[in-house]
Amino acid sequence: MHHFTHGRFRQQFNFLRRQFLQDGDLPFSDVLSEEAIAPALETIEFAWKDRIYTPLMTLWVFLGQVLCADHSCRAAVARLIAHRVSRGLGACSSITGAYCQARSRLPEEFFSTVTRHVGRSLDAQAHANWLWKGRRVYMFDGTTVSMPDTPQNQKAYPQNVVQSSGLGFPIARIGAIISLSCGSVLDVGFCKYAGKGQGEVSLLRRMLGIFKPGDVVLADCLMANWLGIHMLLQRDIELVSRLNKAHRKADFRKGKRLGKKDHIVRWRKPNSIRSIDRKTYRSLPDYITVRETFIRVEQPGFRTRRIIVVTTLLDAKQTTKEDLAFLYRARWNNELDLRSIKISLQMDILRCKTPELVRKEVWTHILAYNLIRTIMAQVASEFEIQPRTISFKAAVQTLKAFQPVIAILGRRDNAFRRELYEQILIAIGKHGVANRPDRFEPRLRKRRHKKYCFLMKSRAEAKREMLKGFSEN
């Protein structure tokens, strides 16, 4: 708060909240609150001049930049100019340098603090009927993003080792913890694409502190490893995953039988675990107890027809075999959420040229995603439906269409604002996602694109050859 005057803070804070329907008496209207913004502002260790690009205004411009189809800084500054002129504040310079400098000055922790608070606040307020058997379920999975080929990015996030120097782009691995109930992202981890300690399992272990006792982690087969399960059990966290057949085989003739191809077994500690030292290894128990359940998927289009679910939910009366089958099938939402972030919000190819700005860009994309998920939760609460039945793409399209109107709401009365918000919620609520569990499509493109030759050498070398050809002609 001390970085600029309280009046300016209140004005810009309310403006930022209006952009994502966070004022008024709508449900979940306290997700983006002063409790989220104030700790983020405290991460700024230097005085901030009370000028155009204050922290909140810089954040708003950055959010607009990642939400717009045109991700350029020029378009982002142009939107700021249009906003200032519409409010009678006078146009600022259209040169992007001041905005880029303001974005660089803000610490990464500023963006991550706001993003985490919004995601966790939304998840904490999820209605009880959105939960799975009264439990909070969190999905974890990883994905990759590419970024401009600059020396700084290549050093922090090197390109794939199988590509020749100068041909590939820097690539980073990202792991996200996502709420199954409302789709919000609670935390994000970053690492290199390859190397020791740079995998998805390592990312999840670094973020275990976010879970609370009784939570359920829904993950793929990589997480069904001995050490990972033990670490979750130590924190009283449950796991639902799939057996990694490359490391273990299920034998339903052994263990405590719970039903047909459903039993409780003890997994013996591996002879060695590379990620821990010998002293820590000796302190671990010799066995852990897990439940293995065989599930058959009959529908066409699924990659796996026979699945062995591994879980620490041992009580067959409280959690039946059918419950586990339903829950593991819901893991597909994890793929859809990551697709929404990377494709609908265009985060698959980033634009920033330094590693720190790349991470800020990712955090801003996740913040935009969480705020849109908040609007979808408002729709679900108003019309008593499940958030997962609402189209994310439709929510993005509707919000973009109404944003110019929302931007000038500061001068209108609360009744008009409430009526407009209701119309936005109705428009979003009309676009539901049909329940199509058996749908499948070939992963092929019908429309042909123009064919260009691939760049098979570094760009500098290709340009030298072009210059040589020009000189010879």
C-alpha positions in Angstrom: 0.0 0.0 0.0 2.9 2.3 0.8 4.1 2.3 -2.8 1.4 4.7 -4.0 -1.4 6.7 -2.5 -4.4 4.9 -0.9 -6.8 6.7 -3.2 -5.1 5.5 -6.3 -4.8 2.0 -4.9 -8.5 1.9 -4.2 -9.5 3.2 -7.6 -7.2 0.8 -9.5 -8.1 -2.1 -7.2 -11.8 -1.7 -7.8 -11.2 -1.3 -11.6 -9.2 -4.5 -11.6 -11.9 -6.4 -9.7 -14.7 -5.1 -12.1 -12.9 -6.7 -15.1 -13.5 -10.2 -13.6 -16.9 -9.6 -12.0 -15.4 -9.4 -8.5 -17.5 -6.5 -7.1 -21.1 -6.4 -6.0 -23.1 -9.2 -4.3 -22.2 -12.1 -6.7 -20.9 -15.3 -5.2 -17.2 -15.7 -5.0 -16.8 -11.9 -5.3 -14.1 -11.9 -2.6 -11.6 -14.2 -4.4 -9.6 -11.2 -5.8 -9.5 -9.2 -2.6 -7.2 -6.9 -0.7 -6.0 -9.9 1.2 -4.6 -11.2 -2.1 -3.2 -7.9 -3.4 -1.6 -6.5 -0.2 0.9 -9.4 0.4 1.8 -9.2 -3.2 2.6 -5.5 -2.9 4.8 -6.2 0.1 7.1 -8.3 -2.1 8.1 -5.0 -3.9 11.1 -3.9 -1.9 11.6 -0.5 -3.5 9.5 2.7 -3.6 7.1 2.9 -6.6 6.4 6.3 -8.1 2.8 7.2 -8.4 2.7 7.4 -12.2 0.9 5.6 -15.0 2.4 2.1 -14.6 1.7 1.4 -11.0 1.8 -2.3 -9.9 -1.9 -2.8 -10.3 -2.1 -1.0 -13.6 0.9 -3.0 -14.9 -0.8 -6.2 -13.8 -4.0 -5.2 -15.6 -2.2 -4.4 -18.8 -0.3 -7.7 -18.5 -3.6 -9.6 -18.0 -5.1 -8.0 -21.0 -2.0 -8.9 -23.0 -2.2 -12.6 -22.3 -6.0 -12.7 -22.8 -5.9 -11.0 -26.2 -5.2 -12.9 -29.4 -2.5 -10.3 -30.1 0.1 -10.8 -27.4 2.3 -7.9 -28.5 3.3 -5.2 -26.0 2.2 -2.6 -28.6 -1.4 -3.8 -28.6 -1.3 -4.0 -24.7 -0.2 -0.3 -24.5 -2.8 0.7 -27.1 -5.6 -0.8 -24.9 -4.3 1.2 -21.9 -4.4 4.4 -24.0 -8.0 3.6 -25.1 -8.9 3.0 -21.4 -7.4 6.3 -20.3 -9.0 8.3 -23.0 -12.4 6.8 -22.3 -12.1 7.9 -18.7 -10.9 11.4 -19.5 -7.4 10.8 -18.1 -5.5 11.7 -21.2 -3.4 9.5 -23.5 0.0 8.2 -22.4 2.9 7.5 -24.7 2.3 4.6 -27.2 6.0 3.6 -26.9 6.2 0.3 -25.1 9.5 0.9 -23.2 7.9 2.2 -20.0 5.5 -0.7 -19.8 8.2 -3.2 -20.4 10.4 -1.6 -17.8 7.5 -1.6 -15.3 6.8 -5.3 -16.0 10.5 -6.1 -15.5 10.7 -4.2 -12.2 7.9 -6.2 -10.6 9.3 -9.2 -8.8 8.2 -12.7 -9.9 6.9 -13.2 -6.3 4.3 -10.4 -6.9 2.7 -12.4 -9.7 2.9 -15.8 -8.0 1.5 -14.5 -4.7 -1.6 -13.1 -6.4 -2.1 -16.2 -8.5 -1.8 -18.7 -5.7 -4.1 -16.7 -3.5 -6.8 -16.4 -6.1 -6.6 -20.2 -7.0 -6.6 -21.3 -3.4 -9.4 -18.9 -2.3 -11.6 -20.2 -5.1 -11.0 -23.8 -4.2 -11.6 -23.1 -0.5 -15.0 -21.7 -1.3 -16.1 -24.6 -3.5 -19.6 -25.9 -2.6 -19.9 -29.2 -0.9 -21.8 -30.8 -3.7 -18.9 -30.0 -6.1 -16.6 -32.3 -4.0 -16.0 -36.0 -4.5 -17.6 -38.0 -1.6 -17.0 -34.9 0.6 -13.2 -34.9 -0.2 -11.1 -32.3 -2.0 -9.4 -33.9 -5.0 -6.4 -32.3 -6.6 -5.0 -33.4 -10.0 -1.3 -33.1 -10.9 0.3 -33.3 -14.3 3.1 -31.7 -16.2 3.4 -30.1 -19.6 6.0 -28.1 -21.5 6.1 -24.6 -23.0 8.6 -23.1 -25.5 10.0 -19.6 -25.6 12.1 -17.3 -27.8 15.5 -18.6 -28.7 17.7 -16.1 -26.7 21.0 -16.9 -24.9 19.4 -16.3 -21.5 16.5 -18.6 -22.1 18.7 -21.3 -23.6 20.9 -21.2 -20.5 18.0 -21.5 -18.0 15.8 -23.9 -20.1 18.0 -25.6 -22.7 16.4 -27.0 -25.9 15.9 -30.7 -26.5 19.3 -32.4 -26.6 18.4 -34.3 -29.7 18.2 -31.1 -31.7 21.3 -29.4 -33.2 22.4 -26.1 -31.8 20.5 -23.2 -33.3 17.6 -25.4 -34.6 15.5 -25.8 -31.4 13.8 -23.5 -29.0 14.3 -23.3 -25.2 11.8 -25.5 -23.5 10.6 -25.6 -19.9 8.6 -28.2 -17.9 5.7 -27.0 -15.9 3.8 -28.9 -13.2 0.4 -27.7 -12.1 -1.8 -28.7 -9.1 -5.4 -28.2 -10.2 -8.6 -28.6 -8.2 -11.0 -31.2 -9.6 -14.1 -29.5 -8.1 -13.7 -26.0 -9.6 -10.7 -26.2 -12.0 -8.6 -23.6 -10.2 -4.7 -23.9 -10.3 -3.4 -23.8 -6.8 0.3 -23.9 -7.5 2.8 -24.2 -10.4 6.4 -25.5 -10.5 9.1 -24.8 -13.1 12.1 -26.8 -14.1 14.2 -27.7 -17.1 12.9 -30.2 -19.7 15.6 -32.8 -19.0 18.2 -33.6 -16.3 18.4 -35.1 -12.9 15.7 -33.9 -10.6 13.8 -32.1 -13.4 10.9 -34.5 -13.9 7.2 -34.3 -13.0 7.7 -36.5 -9.9 10.4 -34.1 -8.5 8.1 -31.1 -9.2 5.2 -32.7 -7.2 7.5 -33.5 -4.3 8.5 -29.9 -4.0 4.9 -28.8 -3.8 3.6 -31.3 -1.3 3.2 -28.6 1.4 0.2 -27.3 -0.4 -1.9 -30.4 0.5 -3.8 -30.8 3.8 -4.5 -34.1 5.6 -7.4 -35.9 4.0 -6.9 -34.5 0.6 -6.8 -36.8 -2.4 -4.1 -36.5 -5.2 -5.2 -37.8 -8.6 -2.2 -38.4 -10.9 -0.9 -40.6 -13.7 1.3 -43.7 -13.3 4.5 -41.8 -12.8 3.3 -40.8 -9.3 2.6 -44.5 -8.3 6.1 -45.0 -7.0 7.2 -46.3 -3.6 8.8 -43.2 -2.3 6.1 -40.8 -3.6 3.4 -42.8 -1.9 5.3 -43.0 1.3 5.8 -39.2 1.3 2.0 -38.7 0.8 1.1 -41.2 3.6 3.4 -39.4 6.0 1.3 -36.3 5.5 -2.0 -38.2 5.7 -2.7 -37.5 2.0 -4.4 -40.1 -0.2 -3.4 -41.1 -3.7 -5.4 -42.4 -6.7 -3.1 -43.3 -9.6 -2.5 -46.1 -12.1 0.0 -48.9 -11.7 3.3 -48.4 -13.5 3.7 -51.8 -15.2 7.2 -51.0 -16.1 8.2 -51.2 -12.5 5.7 -53.5 -10.8 3.3 -56.3 -11.6 0.0 -56.9 -9.9 -0.8 -60.4 -8.6 -4.3 -60.6 -7.4 -3.7 -64.1 -5.9 -1.8 -62.4 -3.0 -2.7 -59.9 -0.3 -6.0 -59.3 1.4 -8.9 -59.9 -1.0 -11.6 -57.2 -1.1 -13.5 -58.4 -4.2 -12.9 -59.7 -7.7 -9.4 -58.3 -8.7 -9.5 -55.9 -5.8 -7.0 -56.4 -3.0 -4.7 -54.8 -0.4 -1.0 -55.6 -0.7 2.3 -54.5 0.8 4.9 -53.1 -1.4 8.4 -53.8 -0.4 10.9 -51.0 -0.3 13.1 -50.9 -3.5 16.7 -52.0 -3.1 17.8 -48.5 -3.8 16.3 -45.0 -4.4 18.5 -42.7 -6.4 16.8 -39.5 -5.3 17.7 -39.9 -1.6 20.9 -40.6 0.4 21.8 -43.8 2.1 21.0 -42.5 5.6 17.5 -41.4 4.6 17.0 -44.7 2.8 17.7 -46.7 5.9 15.2 -44.6 7.9 12.3 -45.6 5.6 10.0 -48.4 6.5 10.4 -51.8 4.8 6.8 -51.8 3.4 3.9 -49.6 2.5 0.3 -50.7 2.2 -1.7 -50.0 -0.9 -4.8 -51.1 -2.7 -4.8 -52.4 -6.3 -8.0 -52.6 -8.3 -8.5 -53.9 -11.8 -10.8 -51.7 -14.0 -11.9 -52.6 -17.6 -12.6 -49.8 -20.0 -14.9 -51.0 -22.8 -15.5 -47.8 -24.7 -13.7 -47.2 -28.0 -11.2 -44.4 -28.3 -9.5 -44.9 -25.0 -5.8 -45.7 -25.1 -5.9 -48.1 -22.2 -8.5 -50.8 -22.0 -7.3 -52.5 -18.8 -6.3 -50.3 -15.9 -5.0 -51.2 -12.5 -5.7 -48.4 -10.2 -3.3 -48.0 -7.2 -4.7 -46.1 -4.2 -4.2 -45.6 -0.5 -8.0 -45.5 0.1 -8.1 -49.0 1.6 -11.7 -49.1 2.9 -13.8 -50.9 0.2 -17.0 -49.9 1.9 -16.3 -46.2 1.9 -14.7 -46.2 -1.5 -16.0 -48.9 -3.8 -14.3 -50.2 -6.9 -16.8 -48.2 -9.0 -16.0 -45.0 -7.1 -12.3 -45.5 -7.9 -13.2 -46.1 -11.6 -15.3 -42.9 -11.7 -12.6 -40.9 -10.0 -9.7 -42.1 -12.2 -11.7 -41.4 -15.3 -12.2 -37.9 -14.1 -8.5 -37.4 -14.4 -9.1 -36.6 -18.1 -10.2 -33.1 -16.8 -6.5 -32.5 -16.0 -5.7 -32.8 -19.7 -8.6 -30.5 -20.6 -7.5 -27.9 -18.1 -3.9 -27.8 -19.4 -5.3 -27.6 -22.9 -7.5 -24.6 -21.9 -4.4 -22.8 -20.5 -2.1 -23.6 -23.4 -4.5 -23.4 -26.4 -7.5 -21.2 -25.3 -5.2 -18.8 -23.5 -2.3 -19.3 -25.9 0.4 -20.2 -23.4 2.0 -22.9 -25.4 4.5 -20.5 -27.1 5.7 -17.7 -24.8 7.0 -14.3 -26.0 9.3 -13.0 -23.2 13.1 -13.1 -23.8 14.5 -13.6 -20.3 13.8 -16.5 -17.9 12.4 -14.3 -15.2 9.9 -12.6 -17.6 9.0 -16.0 -19.0 8.0 -17.2 -15.5 6.1 -13.9 -14.9 4.3 -14.5 -18.2 3.3 -18.0 -17.1 2.0 -16.8 -13.7 0.0 -14.1 -15.5 -1.6 -16.7 -17.8 -2.5 -18.8 -14.7 -3.9 -15.8 -12.9 -6.1 -15.0 -15.9 -7.2 -18.7 -16.0 -8.1 -18.7 -12.3 -10.1 -15.5 -12.6 -12.0 -16.9 -15.5 -12.6 -20.1 -13.5 -14.0 -17.7 -10.7 -16.5 -16.4 -13.2 -17.5 -19.9 -14.1 -17.9 -20.8 -10.4 -20.2 -17.8 -10.1 -22.3 -19.1 -13.0 -22.4 -22.6 -11.4 -23.5 -21.2 -8.1 -26.2 -18.9 -9.6 -27.7 -21.7 -11.7 -27.0 -24.6 -9.4 -24.9 -26.6 -11.8 -21.4 -28.1 -11.7 -18.5 -25.9 -12.8 -17.2 -28.7 -15.0 -20.3 -28.6 -17.1 -19.5 -25.1 -18.3 -17.5 -24.4 -21.5 -14.2 -22.7 -20.7 -13.8 -21.4 -24.2 -17.3 -19.9 -24.2 -16.5 -18.1 -20.9 -13.4 -16.6 -22.4 -15.2 -15.5 -25.6 -18.1 -14.0 -23.6 -15.8 -12.1 -21.2 -13.8 -10.7 -24.1 -17.0 -9.5 -25.8 -18.2 -7.7 -22.7 -14.9 -6.3 -21.5 -15.2 -2.9 -23.4 -18.5 -2.4 -21.6 -17.2 -3.5 -18.2 -14.2 -1.1 -18.5 -16.5 1.9 -18.3 -18.7 0.7 -15.5 -17.1 2.9 -12.9 -19.5 5.7 -13.7 -22.7 3.7 -13.7 -24.9 2.8 -10.8 -24.9 -0.6 -9.0 -28.3 -1.6 -10.5 -27.0 -1.3 -14.0 -23.8 -3.1 -13.1 -25.7 -6.0 -11.5 -28.0 -6.3 -14.5 -25.0 -6.4 -16.9 -23.3 -9.1 -14.7 -26.4 -11.2 -14.8 -26.5 -11.0 -18.6 -22.9 -12.1 -18.7 -23.5 -15.1 -16.4 -26.6 -16.1 -18.4 -24.6 -16.0 -21.6 -21.8 -18.2 -20.2 -24.3 -20.6 -18.5 -26.0 -21.3 -21.8 -22.8 -22.9 -23.2 -22.5 -26.2 -21.4 -20.1 -29.1 -22.1 -22.0 -32.2 -23.1 -21.2 -35.5 -21.3 -19.6 -37.4 -24.1 -17.5 -40.1 -22.4 -17.4 -42.4 -25.4 -16.6 -39.8 -28.1 -13.4 -40.3 -30.0 -11.9 -38.6 -33.1 -8.8 -39.4 -35.2 -5.9 -37.2 -34.3 -5.4 -36.0 -37.9 -5.9 -32.8 -39.8 -8.1 -32.7 -42.8 -7.3 -29.2 -44.0 -3.9 -28.9 -45.8 -1.6 -26.1 -45.1 1.0 -24.5 -47.3 4.2 -26.5 -47.2 7.4 -24.7 -46.3 10.9 -26.2 -46.0 12.1 -26.7 -42.4 15.1 -24.8 -41.1 17.7 -27.5 -40.8 20.6 -25.3 -39.8 21.1 -22.3 -37.5 19.4 -19.1 -38.7 22.7 -17.3 -38.8 24.2 -19.9 -41.1 21.1 -19.9 -43.3 21.3 -16.1 -43.7 25.0 -16.3 -44.6 24.2 -18.8 -47.4 21.5 -16.4 -48.6 24.0 -13.5 -48.7 26.4 -15.7 -50.5 23.8 -16.5 -53.1 22.9 -12.9 -53.6 26.5 -11.9 -54.2 27.1 -14.6 -56.7 24.0 -13.5 -58.7 
